[in-house]
Amino acid sequence: MRARRIRRPETVDSGGLRASGVSEAMGVSEASGVSEATGVSEATGVSEATEAMAFDGLHDPLTGLVNRKGFATWLGPLLASASSEAPVAVVVVDVDGFKDVNAVLGEATGDALLVEVARRIEVARRIEGFSAHGSCAARLGDDEFAVAVQGSAGSWSVAEVAQRLVSAIENPLSIDGLPLRLAVTAGLSEAPLDGNVASDLVGKAEIARGHARMSRQRVVAFAQSLGWESKARLEMTRRLEEAIDGDRLEVWYQPVARTGDGTVTGVEALARWSGMGRGYISPSEFIPIAEQSGTIGRLTWWVIERALSDAENLRAQGFDLTVAVNISPEILHIPDFLQRVGTALGRCCVPPDKLLLEVTESAFISETPFAFEALSALTRLGIRLAIDDFGTGYSSLARLRDLPVDTIKVDRSFVSAMSFDSTDAAIVKAILELARSMGHSVVAEGVEDRDTWDTLRNLGCDLMQGFVLAPAMPLGTVEDWLGIHAAGTHSLL
């Protein structure tokens, strides 16, 4: 049986390897069947079966690109000749939201998407002229691809290579008549600047790619500081997972009150973590780590279960409050998530309408039909949904109209300055009017002073939370605060 061949350009690079980096990576010439790396020809008795096995061992069977091993094999000789005049760029990209395509549209569509991404990378590699200097494309695994390009003085910058590849991949496409829009995240490294060992360069490009995802950038170049940060993130991820497993996290609660009379109607559950030997770690530090590492689903579920248990305790003391929990969109893809929520509600004897799940506006915009169905199913259970940080995600009005939510939370960036910034005040007023027209209630976040509270009340805002009312507090403290507040002794009422 003939080994499968992928048609490639016949350009030859300076290292004697054809630019495709496919047959060359294993040292087999398509034109003659000669093993160029070993100097052994078919005449010496090398069988086609052996050739096929060598080919398959270095190639991805789905896309035909070289695999991780083949990529390293191809890179080795090229890196030996890398210099400041002829640098080698390694760009690692992955497809954002690929797992959702698999989950919603099926593996066949996911495979077709990967094949199309590979095709686009190959087309870009040729059209952009990278292959003229020596280049190779690879599928490293799942939705992760890599491209290596050797340049020459004045030919291109490393960042330019990455930007061109990202632009080529992100063009709209259609698979089986279904329109899809791709988004990718890329990291890059460069030889000899970042080293000259293939595995190290790929690893550094992957570190940069991870930083790009965490910082919500499209392309990030490796820097030594990223390597240090990566080690710190790995250590924090390990400690966070241990804290979740060991039940060593905390949930604090910030009261939410009616703007009109200050009556407390609910609390927002907020994760707190005292770890790493340096006191409480800011959520703005460990939540992105959890998101990037894939720990966010476990963290979210831990907070939901703890918040429901605490809500039951508050109800037993006579505080019939709604408890709001921020959820990561990733948790919607847990197969038995709906069942687990229903079971948790029943176990804690908390009415479904007393659980408010908050999802950021940007997540609502980017999520798939599968996630929307999961959100709709939550509302059918009686659970309420809120758009968190509204005003920062650029929702269209049509999109907002179709979302299965009943509450909008105005982002604190608008609320905190509205008492002295007429533009922010106008934005908040517009959001309030829009929400009222759709029958949604509105919560203003980040209310820090009495002037802002009064302004919100005059505008007809339903609910508010912020330091002017109370900060987030541990359960025991919030229980005491609620008792004092219910007695009418709160200083602002």
N, C-alpha and C positions, 0 to 999 in steps of 0.2 A: 504494500500500500504506500502510495506516495505521501510524504509529509505535507501537511497543509501549508500553503504559501500565501502570504499577504503581499499584494503588489505594492511595490515601493519605488520611489525615485531612484535612479541609478547614480546619483551624485556620489562622488567619493570624497571623504574628508581627508584632512592632513595626516590622520593616523592610519590610513589605509583601509578604514572601515566605511562601507557605504552608509549614506546618511540616514537610512531608515532605521538602523539599529535593530533589525529583526533577525534575519538570517546571520548577519555579521556577529551578533552578540554570542551566538553559539559557534561561530567560526565556519558556517556552511555557505558556500556560494551557490546561489540559485542558478546561475548561468551554467556552471560546469559540474555542480555536485562535488566540488573539491573542498575538503576541510582545510580552510586557510589557516586556522589557528594552530593546527598540528602538522600541517604539511602532508597529511595522508590523503590520498585520492581514492576514488572508487576502485581504481585499478588494484589497490592494495587489499581489497576485499571488504571494505566497510559497507555494510548492508543498508538498504533503504530503511529497514525496520529500526536499526540503530540510529540512523539519521532522524527518523520520525520521533523516537524517544528523546533524543537530544533537543529537538525543536520544541516538543511539548513541555519539557522540563523547564524551559526558559520563557515560555509564552503563556499569556492568558487565553484560555480556550474560547471565551465569549467574544472578546474584542479583537483578538489577534495581535494585540500589542505585547511587547515584552512584559514579563512580570517583574517582581521586585528583584529576584535573583538575576534575571537577564539584564535588568537595568544596571545593576552593580557591575556585571560582567562587561557591559558596553562602556560604562564610565571609566573603568580602571585605566586603560591605555590613554584615554583622552585627558584624564586628570594629570597624568605624568607629564604632559606637555603644556599644562595650563600656566599662564604667566600674566602679568599685568597688561601686556600687549595683546594676549590671546586668552582672556578669562573664560571660564566655564560657568554658566548660570544653571542652577537647579531650581525648578519651580514646582511646588507641590500644590495641587488644587483639589478641593472636594466640593461636591454638589450639595448645596443647602436644601434640606427638606427631602432628601432622596428616600429616606425610610417611610415618609408619608405616601410617596408615590407607590411604593411597594405595598403598603398596608391598604391603601384605598383602591388603587387601580390594578393591583396584582403584580406578581413577579415577572410575568411576560412583558408587561409594559415597562417595568423597572429595567429589565434586561435591554429592551429596545432603546430606552433612554441612555443607558450606559454605552451601547454601541454607537449611538448618535454623538454622544460627547466625545468618544474616541475618534470618530470620523472628523469632527470639527477640529479637534486638536491636530490631527494629521494634516488637514487642509490648511490650517493656520501655520503649521510648521513649514509647509512648502510655500504658500503664498507670501508669507511675511519674509521669506528669504533666509530663514534660520538654517534650513538644511544645506544651504550653500557653504556654510561654515562648519557643518557637522552638528547633527542634532538627533535626538532619540526621544520617543514618546513611550510611556509605560502606564500600565494599570497596576498600582501597588496593592490594591485590595478594596473590596466593597465599592464605594463611590470616590475613592482616592486615586488620582492620576498624577503623573509627574512628567516633566519635560526637561531635558538637558540640552543646552545650546552652547557651542563654542563660538566666540566672537573674534573679531580682530579690531585693531586700533581704529576707533572712530565709527565702528559699524552700528552699535546699539548699546544702550545701558541695560543692566540687569532688570531694573524696574520697568523699562520699556518692554522687555520680553514678557514679563508677567502681565502688564496691562493689556498688551495685544492679545494674549491668550485668553484672559478673562473676558474681554470684549467679544472675541470670537465665539466663546462657549455660550455667552448669555443672550445671544440673538434668539428671538422667539422661535418656537418650533411646533410641529404638529406630529403626534404619533397616533396612527389609526384614526385620524380625523379629529383627535382631541388636542386642542391648543394648550400648550404649556409654556411657561416662562421660567427659564432657569436663572438661578443666582448661585455664584460660586465664591469661595473664599480661598485666597492664595497666600502662600508663604514662599520666600525665596532665600537661597544662599548662593555664595559665589566662591569659586576657586581661582586663585590661591588664597584670597582674602580670608575665607572661613575654614581653610584646610584643604587637603587634597586626598582624603580618604572617602570613597563613595558612600559608605554607610553613615559616616559623620555628616556629610553634606546633606544627605536626604533627611537625617534626623534633625539637623538644624533648620532645614526648610519646613519640616513638620512642626517644630517648635514655633517658628514664625507664623505658620498658618493657624496654629492654636491661639496665638496672641491676637491675630487678626479677627478670629471669630469672637473672642472674648471682648475685644474693644470695638466690635461691629465695624471693622474696616474691611475693604475688599482685598487689599494687598499689603503685606508687611514684610520688610526685609529683616533677616536675622541680624541681631547684634548680641555681643557677649552678655549684655545685661539681661537679654531675654532668656539666655541659658540659665543664669542665676535665678531669674524669676520663675522659670519652668520648674527648677528643683524645689523652690519654695512652694509653688502651687501643688506639686506632687505630695510634699509633706503635709500641706494644709488639707488636701483631699483625703489623705490617709487618716489624719486626726479627726476630720469631720465625719468620715464613715465610722470610725470607732465611737465617736460621740453619739451618733444615731443608734448604732447597735447597742451601746451601753446605756441608752436613755439618759444621756448627760446634757442634752440641750434643754432650753427653757422656752416657754411661751409667755410673753408679756402682752398686756392688753391696753389699748388706748380707747377711752370712751368716745362714743359718737352721740351727739345730742341734737334735739330739735333746735333750729336757729331761733324760732319764735319765742320759746319760753325756757329753753335750757334743759328740758326733760331728756334724760338719758334713755336712748332706745336700743343701743347696742354697743358692742366693743369690736375692735379689730385685733385679731390675733397676729402677733409679730414674733418671728423666731429670734432668739437670742442665744449666743454661744460664748461661754467663757472658757477659753482653751489656749493652747500654745504657750502657756506660762506668761501671758501678758494681759490678763484681765479680759474684759468683754471685747470681742472682735466685731467691728462694724459690719452690719449686714451688707453694706455696699462692697465689702471685701470678700466675704465668704459666699454670698449668693451667686455672683458671677463664677466663682470657682466651682460651685455645685452644678451650675448650668453647663459649664464647659466639660466637666468630668463625667457628666451623666448621673451624678448623685442627686440631682434636683428632684427627681420623681420620688425617691425614698424620703428625702427631706420634707417634701410637700405632704406626703401621706402621713408622716410622723406628726406634723403640725396639725393636720385635720383631725386625727384621732385624739390628740391631746386637747385640742380646742373643744371638741364635742364633749369630752369627759369633763372639762372645766365648766362648760356651759351647763351641764347637768347639775354640777355642784352649785352654781349660781342660782339656777332655778329652784333648787331645794331651799335656798335662803330667801326666796321671794323675788329674785331679780329675773324677770321674764324678758331676756334680752336676745337680740339677734347677734350672732357671732359671725364675723366676716373673716375669711381666710383667703390669702393670695394663693393662687394655684399656677403651677407651670403648665403650659400646653402639653408638655411631654407626658404628664400624668394621664391625659385623656387617651393615650395610646396603650395604657395598661389594659389587657384584655378583660379583666373582671372588675375594672374600676367602678362601674355603676353599681354592681352587686355589692362591692365592698362598702361603698358609701351608704347604700340602703341598710346594710347589716349594721354598720356603725351607728347610724341614726337610731335604729330600733334598739340596739343594745344600751344606748345612752338615754333613751326616752326623750330625745330632743325632736320637736316637730320639724319636718322638712323645711317649712317656710322660715324657720329661725336660723337656718344656715345660708349665708350669703357667700358665694364663691366669686372672687374677683380675678379677672383676667385682664392684662394690659391691652390697651387699644391696638398697639402694634401687633400683638399676638392674634387678636381677632382678625386683623387685616390679612396676615400672612398664613393663617391656618387653612387646612384643607377641608374639603367637604366631609371627610371622616370626622374631623374634630368638631365641625359644626353640628353634625348629627349627635355626637356625644354630648355637646352642650345642650342641644334641644332635649335629649333624653333626660338630662338632669332636671330641666324645668318641668318635664312630665312627672318626675318624682315629687314635685312640689318645692324643689330647691330653687332659690333665687340667684340670679347672676348679675354681676355689675361689671361695667367697663372701668378699669382703673387707669389713672393718669390720663384722663381724657383731655384732648387738645394737643397731644404730642405725637400722635400717630398718623395724622392726615387721612382720616376716614372720609370717604365720600358719603354724601347724605343718603344715597341709595343703599350703601352698605350698612349704615347706621340703622336705617329703617328696617332692615331684614334681620338684624341681630336679635337673638333670643334673650334679651336683657330687660330688667325693669329699673335699674339704677345706674346712674352715671356719676363717677367721682371726678371732679375737676382737679387737674394737676395743681400741686402746690406752687409751681413756678408762676402760675397766673394769679393765684389767690393771695400769695404773700405780699405782692406789690400793688394790689388793686386799690388800696386806700390812697396811694400817691401817684400811681401811674394810670393815666386815663385810658391808654391802649389796653392794658390788662383788664381794667374794669369793664371796658366795652366787650372784650372777649368773654369774660365771665357772664355778663348780661346776655350776650347772644346765645351762649350755651344753655343758660337757664330757660330762655324763651324757646329754644329748639327742643329741649327736654320736655317742657310742659306740653308743647304741641304734639309730642309723641307719647305722652302719658307716663314718662319716666320720672322718678324722683331723683334729686341731685344732692350729692354730698360734697361739700367744699373741704379739701384737705389743706393742712398747713395754716390754719387760722391762728395767728400769733398774738393779736392784740384786740382790744375791745372795739376800736374804730372799724376794723375789718368785719368783726362780728355784726356790728350795727349795720354796716353797708350791705352785707349779705342778707340780713333780715329784711331790710327795706326793699331789696331786689326780689324777695320772695323765695330765697334759697331754702330748701327743706331741712337739710341736716348739715352739721359741720363737725370737724374734729381738729385738734391742734393744741398747742401748749397753753393757749388762753383758757382752755377748758381743763385739760390735764395731759401730762405726757404718758407714754406707755409705761405700765407698771406690772410687777409680778402679780400673780393671782391673789396672794394674801393682801397685798397693798391695795389692789383695785377693789377687793371686797370691802375693806375699811373705807375707802374713798366713796364707794357707792352708798354705804350706810350713812356717811356724813352728808353726801349730796342729797339723798332721799329725805333727810331730816330738814332740808332747806337752809343749811348753814354754809353752802358754797359762797365764796366771797363775791362772785360775779353775778349772783342771782338775787 
